[in-house]
Amino acid sequence: MNQLKHVVPSIVAAFCLSAGVAMAGTLDDVKAKGFIQAGVNGDLFGFAKPDEKGVWKGLDVDTARAVAAAVFGDADKVKYTPLTAKTRFTALQSGEVDVLTRNATQTLSRDSSLGLNFAHVNFYDGQGFLVPKALGVKSAKELDGASVCVLPGTTTEQNVADYFRVQKLTMNPVVIENTAELSKAFFAGRCDCMTSDASQLAGIRAVAPNPSDYTILPEIISKEPLAPAVRHGDDQWLDIVNYSVLALIAAEEMGITSANVDEMLKSTDPSIQRFLGVTEGNGKALGLDEKWAYNIIKQVGNYAEVFERNVGTQTPLMIERGLNALWNNGGLMYSPPFK
């Protein structure tokens, strides 16, 4: 009996260790196949959508490209899997995709019971309402009795129900699983308003038949920190995805851009030398080439470049930096030291 007491814990420990090893190894798997499989929205202008030539573009696409640049030294070694809000987490859990860069909100339940780990936020957002100007509504508090287009399996579905309940308003939800079909329903007049992350509403409005016919109401009813996600059980892969996002932010903080990164290799600033791999160490710590951060900035740009070309004020989405500005410019984007 005493022997059994010693044997059983040993077996359990060995099983847990072997299970942990089995769950790990995403970096090796990715290197073996030669590309990263990224789960994306697929039909959200400004975040993830192929252009007329079939080239994928958007802020979430550039996030995946940053990871590929870090791993392979080539930002184009990514294949994209369009996923709905309902299928996105299952695809990641099952191993169909290596990383989810699909405007997903980090929440407690997703971080725990769903078995996901979220990297650093790549876009701070909040839920809003898109309405036709012809409806004459100026505030979400005027939407009593409205029909509301909403995606199932999202934080927005619960948020909008909570908001209407707190405000003592009634609504008639119009639930359609696919973003494209939901947008068509809204533009066809099947619902009075659409609710989603404000950035998503801006992307949907940008491709409307007549964008100027629609307005986003001023109320923001939730916090939606959007971040890439990976599976539980592979700390190295989480570190790589996490620091690929942080590299975009750190580069902006240090004034390093895709245009000047080669010149910055000559900098005598120790922080810049470590960041760009002139001083070795960071690459080895992640299991990557020492030029991993250099490759990200050279091929993808810093966070400001990624933001402005995809969703910024000079794009059809016309989104201000706001919370997505650097911490020293009134925003929340902040990177720990690269050392």
C-alpha positions, 0 to 999 in steps of 0.5 A, spaced: 500 500 500 505 504 501 509 503 495 502 504 491 502 511 494 509 513 491 507 509 484 501 513 483 503 520 484 509 518 479 505 516 474 500 522 474 506 526 474 509 523 468 502 523 464 502 530 466 509 532 463 508 528 457 501 531 456 504 538 456 510 536 451 504 533 446 501 540 447 507 544 445 511 544 439 507 549 435 513 553 432 516 546 430 510 544 427 510 551 423 517 550 421 516 543 418 510 545 414 513 552 412 508 557 413 503 559 419 496 558 418 492 564 421 485 564 422 482 571 420 475 574 419 475 574 412 470 579 410 472 585 414 475 591 411 481 594 414 482 588 418 482 582 414 479 581 407 482 580 400 483 585 395 481 585 388 487 581 386 486 576 392 491 579 396 490 579 404 490 586 407 488 589 414 490 590 421 489 583 423 493 580 417 499 585 418 499 582 425 499 575 422 505 577 417 509 580 423 509 573 426 511 570 420 516 575 419 519 573 426 519 566 425 521 565 418 524 572 416 519 572 411 512 576 412 509 572 406 509 565 409 502 565 412 496 562 409 489 565 411 483 561 414 476 565 414 472 563 420 466 565 423 465 568 430 462 561 431 467 557 428 473 561 430 475 558 437 473 551 435 478 552 429 484 554 434 482 549 439 482 543 434 489 545 431 486 547 424 489 554 425 496 556 429 494 563 431 487 566 431 488 574 429 480 575 428 478 581 432 477 577 438 475 580 445 479 577 451 475 575 456 475 571 462 472 565 460 475 564 453 482 565 457 480 559 462 475 554 460 475 555 452 483 553 453 486 559 450 491 564 451 491 571 448 497 575 446 498 583 447 492 587 445 493 589 437 486 594 437 482 597 443 475 597 441 468 598 444 461 596 442 457 601 438 451 601 434 450 603 426 444 606 424 441 609 417 441 617 418 434 616 415 432 613 421 433 620 425 436 616 431 441 620 435 443 616 441 442 608 442 437 610 448 432 612 442 432 605 440 426 602 444 423 597 440 428 597 434 430 590 430 437 589 431 442 585 427 447 581 431 452 576 430 451 569 435 457 567 439 460 573 440 460 578 446 456 583 442 450 578 443 450 578 450 452 586 451 447 588 447 442 584 451 445 587 457 445 594 455 437 594 453 435 591 459 439 596 464 436 602 459 429 598 460 428 598 453 426 592 448 429 590 442 428 585 436 434 581 435 436 579 428 441 573 429 445 571 422 451 567 423 455 570 417 458 577 417 457 578 410 450 576 410 448 580 416 451 586 413 446 585 407 440 584 411 442 591 415 443 594 408 437 591 405 433 594 411 431 588 415 433 591 421 433 598 424 441 598 427 447 593 427 451 592 433 458 590 433 465 593 435 465 600 433 471 598 428 467 593 425 462 597 424 466 602 421 469 597 416 462 595 414 460 602 413 466 603 409 463 598 404 456 600 404 453 602 397 452 609 400 457 610 406 455 617 408 447 614 409 449 611 415 452 613 422 455 610 428 452 612 434 456 616 440 455 610 445 460 605 446 457 600 451 463 595 452 470 594 453 473 590 447 480 588 447 482 585 441 488 580 441 491 574 437 490 568 441 493 561 441 492 554 444 493 553 452 500 549 453 505 552 449 508 557 452 514 558 447 509 560 441 505 564 446 511 568 447 513 569 440 506 571 438 506 576 444 512 579 442 511 580 435 505 584 437 509 588 442 515 589 437 510 593 433 509 597 439 516 598 441 518 600 434 514 606 434 516 608 441 523 608 439 522 611 432 524 605 428 520 605 422 520 600 415 523 606 412 529 608 417 530 601 420 536 599 416 539 606 418 537 604 426 542 598 425 548 603 426 545 606 433 549 606 439 543 606 443 543 600 447 535 599 447 535 599 440 541 595 439 538 589 443 531 590 439 534 590 432 539 584 434 545 588 433 546 585 441 544 578 441 540 575 446 533 576 445 532 572 439 535 566 442 530 567 448 525 566 443 528 560 439 528 565 433 533 568 429 536 575 432 534 579 427 526 577 428 524 584 430 528 587 425 525 583 420 518 585 422 519 592 422 523 592 415 517 588 412 511 590 416 512 596 419 511 599 426 504 599 429 503 606 427 504 604 420 500 598 420 494 602 424 494 608 419 495 604 412 489 599 414 484 603 419 487 610 420 484 617 418 486 617 411 483 610 410 475 609 408 474 607 416 477 614 418 479 611 425 482 616 430 488 613 434 484 614 441 486 608 446 490 605 440 495 611 441 502 610 445 501 610 452 505 617 452 500 620 447 494 619 451 493 611 449 494 604 452 499 602 447 505 600 452 511 595 451 515 592 456 523 592 455 526 588 450 532 585 454 
